[in-house]
Amino acid sequence: MAKTLTLEFEYAAPPAAVFQLLKDASFRESVCEAQHASAHTVAVIGDSVDISYTQPVRGLPSFATKFVGDSVDLVQRET
């Protein structure tokens, strides 16, 4: 089941600098690590960024963990 989410952010930097940072694979990998992803892949192709990562599930009630499991796999595509 795919879910689309659209967000807008404002940055205190020139657009070109922000654009280059968001397309930097090393930066995006460091973000995954800072979010404690247990596994991740980052692919930058042209102006698109694809990030797939696994996030451990914490703090859910036990009945919810039975449905979700110990982790969730997320796919994030930015264009």
Z-matrix of the N, CA and C atoms (Angstrom, degrees):
N
C 1 1.441
C 2 1.529 1 107.64
N 3 1.303 2 116.87 1 119.09
C 4 1.457 3 122.41 2 -179.95
C 5 1.526 4 110.25 3 -92.82
N 6 1.295 5 115.46 4 141.09
C 7 1.460 6 121.57 5 177.17
C 8 1.513 7 107.51 6 -127.75
N 9 1.308 8 117.57 7 131.33
C 10 1.452 9 121.87 8 178.43
C 11 1.519 10 108.69 9 -103.16
N 12 1.326 11 114.84 10 133.75
C 13 1.453 12 121.41 11 179.60
C 14 1.521 13 106.87 12 -131.88
N 15 1.306 14 117.21 13 128.23
C 16 1.455 15 121.81 14 179.05
C 17 1.521 16 108.81 15 -113.52
N 18 1.335 17 115.87 16 127.58
C 19 1.458 18 121.70 17 -179.75
C 20 1.518 19 109.89 18 -128.08
N 21 1.310 20 116.49 19 152.15
C 22 1.461 21 122.17 20 173.43
C 23 1.518 22 108.40 21 -123.20
N 24 1.338 23 116.57 22 136.20
C 25 1.452 24 122.40 23 179.60
C 26 1.517 25 109.06 24 -126.11
N 27 1.329 26 115.98 25 152.54
C 28 1.451 27 122.06 26 173.37
C 29 1.519 28 108.28 27 -118.10
N 30 1.331 29 116.93 28 135.24
C 31 1.452 30 122.54 29 -178.23
C 32 1.523 31 109.26 30 -121.92
N 33 1.329 32 116.23 31 145.77
C 34 1.461 33 122.25 32 178.79
C 35 1.526 34 109.48 33 -89.39
N 36 1.317 35 116.00 34 57.81
C 37 1.466 36 122.31 35 179.80
C 38 1.523 37 107.29 36 -155.98
N 39 1.325 38 117.21 37 160.29
C 40 1.463 39 119.32 38 177.39
C 41 1.532 40 110.77 39 -62.78
N 42 1.321 41 118.47 40 144.26
C 43 1.465 42 121.64 41 -177.96
C 44 1.530 43 113.76 42 -52.54
N 45 1.313 44 118.13 43 -40.08
C 46 1.470 45 120.02 44 -178.62
C 47 1.525 46 111.28 45 -63.33
N 48 1.334 47 117.00 46 -38.83
C 49 1.466 48 120.85 47 179.53
C 50 1.527 49 110.92 48 -67.69
N 51 1.320 50 117.25 49 -42.03
C 52 1.463 51 121.53 50 178.50
C 53 1.528 52 109.87 51 -64.85
N 54 1.318 53 116.72 52 -43.53
C 55 1.462 54 121.96 53 -179.81
C 56 1.527 55 110.59 54 -58.77
N 57 1.315 56 117.51 55 -45.05
C 58 1.463 57 121.10 56 179.83
C 59 1.530 58 110.95 57 -65.95
N 60 1.324 59 117.74 58 -40.09
C 61 1.461 60 120.96 59 179.18
C 62 1.523 61 110.96 60 -63.25
N 63 1.327 62 117.11 61 -45.43
C 64 1.460 63 120.72 62 -177.64
C 65 1.519 64 112.81 63 -68.40
N 66 1.341 65 117.39 64 -20.01
C 67 1.469 66 121.37 65 176.96
C 68 1.530 67 112.22 66 -94.81
N 69 1.312 68 117.74 67 2.59
C 70 1.464 69 121.79 68 -178.23
C 71 1.533 70 109.30 69 -85.20
N 72 1.331 71 116.78 70 112.81
C 73 1.464 72 121.43 71 -176.67
C 74 1.527 73 111.70 72 -60.49
N 75 1.316 74 118.19 73 -38.67
C 76 1.469 75 120.89 74 179.75
C 77 1.526 76 110.93 75 -63.24
N 78 1.329 77 116.27 76 -41.63
C 79 1.464 78 119.78 77 177.52
C 80 1.521 79 110.35 78 -62.78
N 81 1.339 80 116.68 79 -45.66
C 82 1.464 81 120.26 80 -178.00
C 83 1.523 82 111.18 81 -64.86
N 84 1.344 83 117.84 82 -35.22
C 85 1.463 84 120.77 83 176.65
C 86 1.533 85 110.46 84 -66.78
N 87 1.328 86 116.84 85 -38.85
C 88 1.470 87 119.58 86 178.64
C 89 1.526 88 110.84 87 -66.29
N 90 1.327 89 117.45 88 -31.51
C 91 1.472 90 120.64 89 175.70
C 92 1.525 91 110.05 90 -65.30
N 93 1.333 92 116.75 91 -44.10
C 94 1.474 93 120.30 92 178.09
C 95 1.527 94 110.66 93 -59.65
N 96 1.326 95 115.93 94 -42.76
C 97 1.463 96 120.00 95 179.10
C 98 1.527 97 111.01 96 -65.52
N 99 1.324 98 117.67 97 -39.78
C 100 1.467 99 121.37 98 178.92
C 101 1.529 100 111.36 99 -65.95
N 102 1.340 101 116.77 100 -27.17
C 103 1.466 102 121.28 101 178.17
C 104 1.526 103 111.77 102 -88.54
N 105 1.329 104 116.48 103 6.54
C 106 1.462 105 123.36 104 177.04
C 107 1.527 106 113.29 105 61.09
N 108 1.328 107 116.40 106 36.83
C 109 1.459 108 120.10 107 174.15
C 110 1.523 109 108.16 108 -65.28
N 111 1.327 110 116.84 109 135.58
C 112 1.461 111 119.49 110 -179.20
C 113 1.525 112 111.65 111 -79.26
N 114 1.319 113 117.24 112 -19.39
C 115 1.470 114 122.99 113 174.33
C 116 1.517 115 107.33 114 -156.59
N 117 1.335 116 116.77 115 149.88
C 118 1.463 117 119.09 116 178.13
C 119 1.526 118 111.23 117 -160.30
N 120 1.330 119 114.94 118 153.87
C 121 1.456 120 122.32 119 169.68
C 122 1.518 121 107.41 120 -135.58
N 123 1.322 122 115.24 121 143.59
C 124 1.462 123 121.89 122 179.73
C 125 1.522 124 107.41 123 -128.22
N 126 1.323 125 117.04 124 129.86
C 127 1.465 126 121.70 125 176.12
C 128 1.522 127 108.40 126 -129.78
N 129 1.324 128 115.38 127 124.54
C 130 1.463 129 120.99 128 176.63
C 131 1.517 130 106.50 129 -112.74
N 132 1.332 131 115.36 130 117.55
C 133 1.458 132 121.29 131 179.26
C 134 1.523 133 107.38 132 -128.45
N 135 1.319 134 115.50 133 110.12
C 136 1.460 135 119.60 134 -176.72
C 137 1.515 136 110.09 135 62.09
N 138 1.327 137 115.99 136 -123.72
C 139 1.461 138 121.24 137 -179.81
C 140 1.528 139 112.60 138 -99.26
N 141 1.329 140 117.55 139 13.27
C 142 1.461 141 121.67 140 179.86
C 143 1.524 142 110.16 141 -110.12
N 144 1.321 143 114.87 142 143.46
C 145 1.465 144 121.59 143 176.91
C 146 1.524 145 107.34 144 -124.72
N 147 1.337 146 116.43 145 125.06
C 148 1.459 147 122.16 146 175.52
C 149 1.518 148 107.97 147 -114.31
N 150 1.317 149 115.88 148 126.36
C 151 1.456 150 121.99 149 179.67
C 152 1.524 151 107.51 150 -126.90
N 153 1.325 152 115.39 151 124.91
C 154 1.465 153 121.35 152 173.81
C 155 1.516 154 106.66 153 -117.50
N 156 1.311 155 116.34 154 130.21
C 157 1.455 156 117.91 155 -179.74
C 158 1.519 157 111.37 156 -150.03
N 159 1.324 158 114.16 157 158.02
C 160 1.450 159 122.45 158 177.85
C 161 1.515 160 107.87 159 -111.30
N 162 1.310 161 114.96 160 128.39
C 163 1.461 162 120.91 161 -177.75
C 164 1.525 163 108.39 162 -117.88
N 165 1.341 164 117.66 163 126.71
C 166 1.466 165 118.71 164 175.50
C 167 1.523 166 110.73 165 -64.87
N 168 1.315 167 116.06 166 145.94
C 169 1.458 168 121.25 167 179.16
C 170 1.523 169 107.47 168 -93.14
N 171 1.318 170 115.16 169 126.24
C 172 1.470 171 120.98 170 -179.68
C 173 1.524 172 109.59 171 -130.10
N 174 1.292 173 116.57 172 142.37
C 175 1.452 174 121.56 173 171.05
C 176 1.515 175 116.19 174 81.47
N 177 1.319 176 117.71 175 7.24
C 178 1.462 177 118.67 176 177.46
C 179 1.522 178 109.82 177 -84.17
N 180 1.320 179 116.98 178 149.82
C 181 1.466 180 119.07 179 173.28
C 182 1.533 181 109.38 180 -62.54
N 183 1.311 182 116.85 181 153.31
C 184 1.469 183 120.77 182 -175.59
C 185 1.523 184 112.60 183 -58.95
N 186 1.343 185 118.53 184 -34.98
C 187 1.458 186 119.37 185 179.86
C 188 1.533 187 110.96 186 -65.23
N 189 1.331 188 117.49 187 -34.22
C 190 1.470 189 120.56 188 178.67
C 191 1.521 190 110.93 189 -73.38
N 192 1.330 191 117.15 190 -35.85
C 193 1.460 192 120.76 191 179.42
C 194 1.519 193 110.56 192 -62.40
N 195 1.347 194 117.51 193 -30.65
C 196 1.469 195 120.59 194 177.70
C 197 1.527 196 110.90 195 -61.59
N 198 1.326 197 117.63 196 -32.41
C 199 1.460 198 121.56 197 179.87
C 200 1.524 199 112.08 198 -85.84
N 201 1.315 200 115.88 199 -41.12
C 202 1.462 201 121.64 200 -173.81
C 203 1.520 202 111.95 201 -84.49
N 204 1.316 203 116.57 202 -39.70
C 205 1.457 204 121.16 203 -174.54
C 206 1.518 205 110.29 204 95.38
N 207 1.341 206 115.51 205 -169.57
C 208 1.461 207 120.72 206 -177.01
C 209 1.519 208 113.47 207 -83.05
N 210 1.337 209 116.39 208 -13.43
C 211 1.471 210 119.87 209 -179.13
C 212 1.520 211 109.49 210 -152.58
N 213 1.325 212 114.90 211 164.38
C 214 1.462 213 121.44 212 175.68
C 215 1.522 214 108.08 213 -126.02
N 216 1.319 215 115.25 214 143.44
C 217 1.459 216 121.78 215 176.20
C 218 1.518 217 108.32 216 -100.64
N 219 1.323 218 115.80 217 129.76
C 220 1.461 219 121.10 218 -178.01
C 221 1.527 220 109.60 219 -122.46
N 222 1.315 221 115.53 220 144.76
C 223 1.455 222 122.22 221 174.98
C 224 1.522 223 107.02 222 -123.99
N 225 1.310 224 115.62 223 124.28
C 226 1.470 225 121.67 224 -176.86
C 227 1.526 226 107.60 225 -121.58
N 228 1.319 227 116.81 226 121.98
C 229 1.463 228 121.82 227 177.87
C 230 1.511 229 108.30 228 -120.06
N 231 1.327 230 115.68 229 124.90
C 232 1.460 231 121.59 230 179.05
C 233 1.524 232 109.17 231 -119.40
N 234 1.314 233 114.74 232 132.22
C 235 1.474 234 120.06 233 177.10
C 236 1.511 235 108.57 234 -128.95
